[in-house]
Amino acid sequence: MTLMEVVVVLVILGISTALVTPALLPVRTPDATLDDVIAGARATAIARAQRLQLTVGVTGSWSLGAPGGEVVASGSLATTGGQPLRLELSPLGTCVARSGLPVSWDAARCRAAASVSP
C-alpha cells in the first residue's frame, strides 16, 4: 500500500466515525415542561414501534428507555412537581401511569383528563 492509500482509508474511517458516533449516544434534551417530555416520549415510542418507560425523579431528572434496557433520552425538567412519576408508553401511543399521576389520566391522549362538571 502506498502512503496515499493509507491517507484515503484514514479519511474514510474518520468521516464514518463522525457520522455514526452521534447516533450511538443518548439524546439529552434541554430543560422542558412535563407535558413536553411526555409528548416527546409518546412520539418516540410510536416512531420506534417500541414499548418505552418514562421515569421522572423527585429532582426533575428524567429518562426514557426500554423497560430494563437502553436509555433512549434523558434530561431535566424546568420545574418539578416534587413527586416521582413513571409512565409506560406503548407503540400505539397510549400512556399507562404506573405511579405519580392524578387519578383522572387520559391514557389515549397521554395527559390529564378534562374534568366534567355536573
Backbone as JSON Lines, residues from 0, in Angstrom:
{"i":0,"aa":"M","n":[0.84,-1.19,0.0],"ca":[0.0,0.0,0.0],"c":[0.88,1.24,0.0]}
{"i":1,"aa":"T","n":[0.42,2.22,-0.72],"ca":[1.16,3.47,-0.76],"c":[0.67,4.39,0.34]}
{"i":2,"aa":"L","n":[1.43,5.44,0.57],"ca":[1.05,6.41,1.59],"c":[-0.29,7.06,1.25]}
{"i":3,"aa":"M","n":[-0.54,7.31,-0.01],"ca":[-1.8,7.93,-0.43],"c":[-2.99,7.03,-0.12]}
{"i":4,"aa":"E","n":[-2.86,5.74,-0.3],"ca":[-3.95,4.81,0.01],"c":[-4.24,4.8,1.51]}
{"i":5,"aa":"V","n":[-3.19,4.82,2.32],"ca":[-3.36,4.85,3.78],"c":[-4.09,6.12,4.21]}
{"i":6,"aa":"V","n":[-3.72,7.25,3.63],"ca":[-4.37,8.52,3.96],"c":[-5.85,8.47,3.57]}
{"i":7,"aa":"V","n":[-6.16,7.94,2.42],"ca":[-7.56,7.85,1.97],"c":[-8.36,6.96,2.92]}
{"i":8,"aa":"V","n":[-7.81,5.83,3.32],"ca":[-8.5,4.93,4.25],"c":[-8.73,5.63,5.59]}
{"i":9,"aa":"L","n":[-7.75,6.34,6.09],"ca":[-7.91,7.05,7.38],"c":[-8.97,8.15,7.28]}
{"i":10,"aa":"V","n":[-9.02,8.85,6.17],"ca":[-10.04,9.89,5.98],"c":[-11.43,9.26,5.94]}
{"i":11,"aa":"I","n":[-11.58,8.16,5.25],"ca":[-12.88,7.48,5.19],"c":[-13.29,6.98,6.57]}
{"i":12,"aa":"L","n":[-12.36,6.41,7.33],"ca":[-12.67,5.97,8.7],"c":[-13.06,7.15,9.59]}
{"i":13,"aa":"G","n":[-12.37,8.25,9.46],"ca":[-12.69,9.43,10.26],"c":[-14.08,9.97,9.95]}
{"i":14,"aa":"I","n":[-14.43,10.04,8.7],"ca":[-15.75,10.54,8.3],"c":[-16.84,9.6,8.78]}
{"i":15,"aa":"S","n":[-16.64,8.29,8.62],"ca":[-17.67,7.35,9.06],"c":[-17.83,7.36,10.58]}
{"i":16,"aa":"T","n":[-16.74,7.52,11.31],"ca":[-16.83,7.63,12.77],"c":[-17.58,8.89,13.18]}
{"i":17,"aa":"A","n":[-17.32,9.98,12.52],"ca":[-18.01,11.23,12.83],"c":[-19.5,11.14,12.56]}
{"i":18,"aa":"L","n":[-19.9,10.36,11.58],"ca":[-21.32,10.23,11.24],"c":[-22.04,9.23,12.14]}
{"i":19,"aa":"V","n":[-21.36,8.19,12.58],"ca":[-22.0,7.13,13.35],"c":[-22.05,7.43,14.84]}
{"i":20,"aa":"T","n":[-21.05,8.04,15.4],"ca":[-20.96,8.26,16.84],"c":[-22.16,8.98,17.44]}
{"i":21,"aa":"P","n":[-22.68,10.07,16.86],"ca":[-23.84,10.72,17.47],"c":[-25.08,9.83,17.56]}
{"i":22,"aa":"A","n":[-25.23,8.9,16.65],"ca":[-26.39,8.01,16.68],"c":[-26.31,7.01,17.83]}
{"i":23,"aa":"L","n":[-25.13,6.77,18.35],"ca":[-24.96,5.81,19.43],"c":[-25.09,6.43,20.82]}
{"i":24,"aa":"L","n":[-25.05,7.75,20.92],"ca":[-25.13,8.42,22.21],"c":[-26.57,8.72,22.59]}
{"i":25,"aa":"P","n":[-26.93,8.62,23.89],"ca":[-28.28,9.0,24.31],"c":[-28.53,10.49,24.04]}
{"i":26,"aa":"V","n":[-29.76,10.8,23.73],"ca":[-30.13,12.18,23.42],"c":[-30.39,12.94,24.72]}
{"i":27,"aa":"R","n":[-29.78,14.1,24.88],"ca":[-30.03,14.97,26.03],"c":[-30.93,16.1,25.56]}
{"i":28,"aa":"T","n":[-32.05,16.25,26.24],"ca":[-33.0,17.29,25.89],"c":[-32.86,18.42,26.89]}
{"i":29,"aa":"P","n":[-32.88,19.68,26.44],"ca":[-32.79,20.79,27.38],"c":[-34.0,20.83,28.31]}
{"i":30,"aa":"D","n":[-33.89,21.65,29.34],"ca":[-34.98,21.77,30.31],"c":[-36.31,21.97,29.59]}
{"i":31,"aa":"A","n":[-37.32,21.22,30.02],"ca":[-38.62,21.27,29.38],"c":[-39.7,21.08,30.43]}
{"i":32,"aa":"T","n":[-40.94,21.31,30.04],"ca":[-42.06,21.06,30.94],"c":[-42.4,19.57,30.89]}
{"i":33,"aa":"L","n":[-43.15,19.11,31.87],"ca":[-43.55,17.71,31.92],"c":[-44.39,17.35,30.7]}
{"i":34,"aa":"D","n":[-45.27,18.24,30.27],"ca":[-46.1,17.97,29.1],"c":[-45.24,17.79,27.85]}
{"i":35,"aa":"D","n":[-44.2,18.6,27.7],"ca":[-43.3,18.47,26.55],"c":[-42.57,17.13,26.57]}
{"i":36,"aa":"V","n":[-42.12,16.73,27.74],"ca":[-41.39,15.47,27.87],"c":[-42.3,14.29,27.56]}
{"i":37,"aa":"I","n":[-43.52,14.32,28.08],"ca":[-44.47,13.23,27.82],"c":[-44.81,13.16,26.34]}
{"i":38,"aa":"A","n":[-45.05,14.31,25.71],"ca":[-45.36,14.33,24.28],"c":[-44.19,13.79,23.46]}
{"i":39,"aa":"G","n":[-42.98,14.18,23.8],"ca":[-41.81,13.68,23.1],"c":[-41.6,12.19,23.31]}
{"i":40,"aa":"A","n":[-41.85,11.71,24.53],"ca":[-41.7,10.29,24.82],"c":[-42.73,9.48,24.05]}
{"i":41,"aa":"R","n":[-43.94,9.99,23.97],"ca":[-45.0,9.31,23.22],"c":[-44.62,9.23,21.73]}
{"i":42,"aa":"A","n":[-44.15,10.33,21.17],"ca":[-43.75,10.35,19.76],"c":[-42.59,9.38,19.51]}
{"i":43,"aa":"T","n":[-41.67,9.3,20.45],"ca":[-40.53,8.39,20.31],"c":[-40.98,6.93,20.35]}
{"i":44,"aa":"A","n":[-41.91,6.6,21.25],"ca":[-42.42,5.23,21.32],"c":[-43.12,4.84,20.02]}
{"i":45,"aa":"I","n":[-43.87,5.77,19.46],"ca":[-44.56,5.5,18.19],"c":[-43.55,5.35,17.06]}
{"i":46,"aa":"A","n":[-42.58,6.26,16.97],"ca":[-41.6,6.24,15.89],"c":[-40.73,4.98,15.94]}
{"i":47,"aa":"R","n":[-40.38,4.54,17.14],"ca":[-39.53,3.35,17.28],"c":[-40.33,2.06,17.26]}
{"i":48,"aa":"A","n":[-41.68,2.17,17.33],"ca":[-42.56,1.0,17.41],"c":[-42.1,0.08,18.54]}
{"i":49,"aa":"Q","n":[-41.9,0.72,19.71],"ca":[-41.34,0.0,20.85],"c":[-41.99,0.49,22.14]}
{"i":50,"aa":"R","n":[-42.2,-0.43,23.07],"ca":[-42.71,-0.06,24.39],"c":[-41.58,0.61,25.16]}
{"i":51,"aa":"L","n":[-41.85,1.81,25.68],"ca":[-40.85,2.57,26.42],"c":[-41.37,2.94,27.79]}
{"i":52,"aa":"Q","n":[-40.46,3.28,28.68],"ca":[-40.82,3.69,30.03],"c":[-40.2,5.04,30.32]}
{"i":53,"aa":"L","n":[-41.04,5.99,30.76],"ca":[-40.58,7.32,31.15],"c":[-40.57,7.38,32.67]}
{"i":54,"aa":"T","n":[-39.41,7.73,33.23],"ca":[-39.27,7.84,34.67],"c":[-38.79,9.25,35.01]}
{"i":55,"aa":"V","n":[-39.53,9.92,35.9],"ca":[-39.16,11.27,36.35],"c":[-38.9,11.19,37.84]}
{"i":56,"aa":"G","n":[-37.72,11.64,38.25],"ca":[-37.36,11.6,39.66],"c":[-37.86,12.82,40.42]}
{"i":57,"aa":"V","n":[-37.69,12.8,41.71],"ca":[-38.13,13.89,42.58],"c":[-37.43,15.21,42.23]}
{"i":58,"aa":"T","n":[-36.18,15.11,41.79],"ca":[-35.4,16.31,41.45],"c":[-35.74,16.88,40.08]}
{"i":59,"aa":"G","n":[-36.55,16.17,39.29],"ca":[-36.91,16.63,37.96],"c":[-36.09,16.0,36.85]}
{"i":60,"aa":"S","n":[-35.1,15.18,37.21],"ca":[-34.35,14.49,36.17],"c":[-35.21,13.36,35.63]}
{"i":61,"aa":"W","n":[-35.16,13.16,34.31],"ca":[-35.99,12.14,33.7],"c":[-35.17,11.31,32.71]}
{"i":62,"aa":"S","n":[-35.67,10.1,32.47],"ca":[-35.03,9.25,31.47],"c":[-36.12,8.45,30.76]}
{"i":63,"aa":"L","n":[-35.86,8.17,29.49],"ca":[-36.78,7.42,28.65],"c":[-36.01,6.25,28.09]}
{"i":64,"aa":"G","n":[-36.55,5.05,28.27],"ca":[-35.86,3.88,27.76],"c":[-36.74,2.67,27.71]}
{"i":65,"aa":"A","n":[-36.2,1.62,27.12],"ca":[-36.9,0.35,27.09],"c":[-36.89,-0.22,28.5]}
{"i":66,"aa":"P","n":[-37.99,-0.84,28.94],"ca":[-38.01,-1.41,30.28],"c":[-36.86,-2.4,30.47]}
{"i":67,"aa":"G","n":[-35.99,-2.09,31.4],"ca":[-34.85,-2.94,31.69],"c":[-33.76,-2.9,30.62]}
{"i":68,"aa":"G","n":[-33.78,-1.87,29.77],"ca":[-32.82,-1.83,28.68],"c":[-32.14,-0.49,28.52]}
{"i":69,"aa":"E","n":[-31.84,-0.15,27.27],"ca":[-31.1,1.06,26.94],"c":[-31.87,2.34,27.23]}
{"i":70,"aa":"V","n":[-31.14,3.41,27.53],"ca":[-31.72,4.73,27.71],"c":[-31.74,5.41,26.35]}
{"i":71,"aa":"V","n":[-32.94,5.84,25.93],"ca":[-33.12,6.47,24.63],"c":[-32.89,7.97,24.73]}
{"i":72,"aa":"A","n":[-33.38,8.59,25.8],"ca":[-33.24,10.03,26.0],"c":[-33.26,10.32,27.49]}
{"i":73,"aa":"S","n":[-32.7,11.47,27.87],"ca":[-32.72,11.88,29.26],"c":[-32.62,13.39,29.33]}
{"i":74,"aa":"G","n":[-32.93,13.95,30.47],"ca":[-32.86,15.39,30.64],"c":[-33.34,15.79,32.01]}
{"i":75,"aa":"S","n":[-33.72,17.05,32.14],"ca":[-34.26,17.53,33.41],"c":[-35.39,18.51,33.11]}
{"i":76,"aa":"L","n":[-36.34,18.54,34.01],"ca":[-37.49,19.42,33.87],"c":[-37.15,20.81,34.38]}
{"i":77,"aa":"A","n":[-37.78,21.82,33.76],"ca":[-37.58,23.19,34.2],"c":[-38.17,23.38,35.6]}
{"i":78,"aa":"T","n":[-39.32,22.77,35.85],"ca":[-39.94,22.81,37.17],"c":[-40.28,21.4,37.59]}
{"i":79,"aa":"T","n":[-40.22,21.14,38.87],"ca":[-40.51,19.8,39.37],"c":[-41.79,19.81,40.17]}
{"i":80,"aa":"G","n":[-42.5,18.7,40.09],"ca":[-43.72,18.54,40.87],"c":[-43.43,17.98,42.25]}
{"i":81,"aa":"G","n":[-42.19,17.55,42.47],"ca":[-41.81,17.02,43.77],"c":[-42.26,15.6,44.0]}
{"i":82,"aa":"Q","n":[-42.87,14.97,43.01],"ca":[-43.36,13.61,43.16],"c":[-42.8,12.76,42.01]}
{"i":83,"aa":"P","n":[-42.26,11.57,42.32],"ca":[-41.75,10.74,41.24],"c":[-42.87,10.27,40.33]}
{"i":84,"aa":"L","n":[-42.54,10.02,39.09],"ca":[-43.53,9.65,38.09],"c":[-42.97,8.52,37.24]}
{"i":85,"aa":"R","n":[-43.84,7.57,36.89],"ca":[-43.45,6.5,35.99],"c":[-44.58,6.22,35.02]}
{"i":86,"aa":"L","n":[-44.29,6.33,33.73],"ca":[-45.26,6.08,32.67],"c":[-44.76,4.98,31.77]}
{"i":87,"aa":"E","n":[-45.67,4.13,31.32],"ca":[-45.33,3.15,30.3],"c":[-46.02,3.57,29.02]}
{"i":88,"aa":"L","n":[-45.25,3.71,27.94],"ca":[-45.76,4.17,26.66],"c":[-45.74,3.03,25.66]}
{"i":89,"aa":"S","n":[-46.87,2.83,25.0],"ca":[-46.95,1.74,24.03],"c":[-46.61,2.24,22.63]}
{"i":90,"aa":"P","n":[-46.29,1.34,21.72],"ca":[-46.02,1.74,20.34],"c":[-47.25,2.32,19.65]}
{"i":91,"aa":"L","n":[-48.42,2.11,20.23],"ca":[-49.65,2.65,19.66],"c":[-49.95,4.06,20.16]}
{"i":92,"aa":"G","n":[-49.14,4.56,21.11],"ca":[-49.3,5.92,21.59],"c":[-50.08,6.06,22.88]}
{"i":93,"aa":"T","n":[-50.43,4.97,23.53],"ca":[-51.12,5.09,24.81],"c":[-50.1,5.17,25.94]}
{"i":94,"aa":"C","n":[-50.5,5.82,27.04],"ca":[-49.62,6.03,28.18],"c":[-50.32,5.51,29.43]}
{"i":95,"aa":"V","n":[-49.74,4.53,30.05],"ca":[-50.31,3.97,31.27],"c":[-49.5,4.47,32.45]}
{"i":96,"aa":"A","n":[-50.17,5.15,33.37],"ca":[-49.49,5.69,34.56],"c":[-49.26,4.56,35.55]}
{"i":97,"aa":"R","n":[-48.0,4.38,35.95],"ca":[-47.66,3.38,36.96],"c":[-47.51,4.01,38.33]}
{"i":98,"aa":"S","n":[-47.19,5.29,38.38],"ca":[-47.11,5.98,39.67],"c":[-46.98,7.48,39.43]}
{"i":99,"aa":"G","n":[-47.48,8.26,40.36],"ca":[-47.24,9.69,40.37],"c":[-48.18,10.58,39.59]}
{"i":100,"aa":"L","n":[-49.19,10.03,38.92],"ca":[-50.1,10.87,38.14],"c":[-51.47,10.96,38.8]}
{"i":101,"aa":"P","n":[-52.22,12.0,38.46],"ca":[-53.56,12.13,39.03],"c":[-54.46,10.98,38.6]}
{"i":102,"aa":"V","n":[-55.49,10.75,39.37],"ca":[-56.43,9.66,39.08],"c":[-57.09,9.88,37.73]}
{"i":103,"aa":"S","n":[-57.38,11.12,37.38],"ca":[-58.06,11.41,36.12],"c":[-57.03,11.56,34.99]}
{"i":104,"aa":"W","n":[-56.5,10.44,34.54],"ca":[-55.48,10.42,33.5],"c":[-56.07,9.83,32.23]}
{"i":105,"aa":"D","n":[-55.91,10.53,31.11],"ca":[-56.4,10.07,29.82],"c":[-55.26,9.3,29.13]}
{"i":106,"aa":"A","n":[-55.33,7.98,29.17],"ca":[-54.25,7.15,28.63],"c":[-54.13,7.26,27.12]}
{"i":107,"aa":"A","n":[-55.23,7.52,26.43],"ca":[-55.19,7.61,24.96],"c":[-54.5,8.88,24.48]}
{"i":108,"aa":"R","n":[-54.63,9.96,25.24],"ca":[-54.04,11.24,24.84],"c":[-52.77,11.58,25.62]}
{"i":109,"aa":"C","n":[-52.44,10.77,26.6],"ca":[-51.25,10.97,27.44],"c":[-51.26,12.33,28.13]}
{"i":110,"aa":"R","n":[-52.34,12.65,28.76],"ca":[-52.42,13.89,29.52],"c":[-53.54,13.78,30.55]}
{"i":111,"aa":"A","n":[-53.59,14.75,31.44],"ca":[-54.63,14.76,32.46],"c":[-55.99,14.89,31.78]}
{"i":112,"aa":"A","n":[-56.96,14.1,32.26],"ca":[-58.28,14.14,31.68],"c":[-58.99,15.44,32.06]}
{"i":113,"aa":"A","n":[-59.77,15.95,31.15],"ca":[-60.55,17.17,31.44],"c":[-61.64,16.81,32.42]}
{"i":114,"aa":"S","n":[-61.8,17.66,33.44],"ca":[-62.83,17.39,34.42],"c":[-64.19,17.78,33.86]}
{"i":115,"aa":"V","n":[-65.17,16.96,34.15],"ca":[-66.54,17.19,33.68],"c":[-67.36,17.67,34.85]}
{"i":116,"aa":"S","n":[-67.93,18.86,34.73],"ca":[-68.76,19.37,35.82],"c":[-70.21,18.97,35.59]}
{"i":117,"aa":"P","n":[-70.96,18.69,36.69],"ca":[-72.35,18.24,36.55],"c":[-73.27,19.32,36.04]}
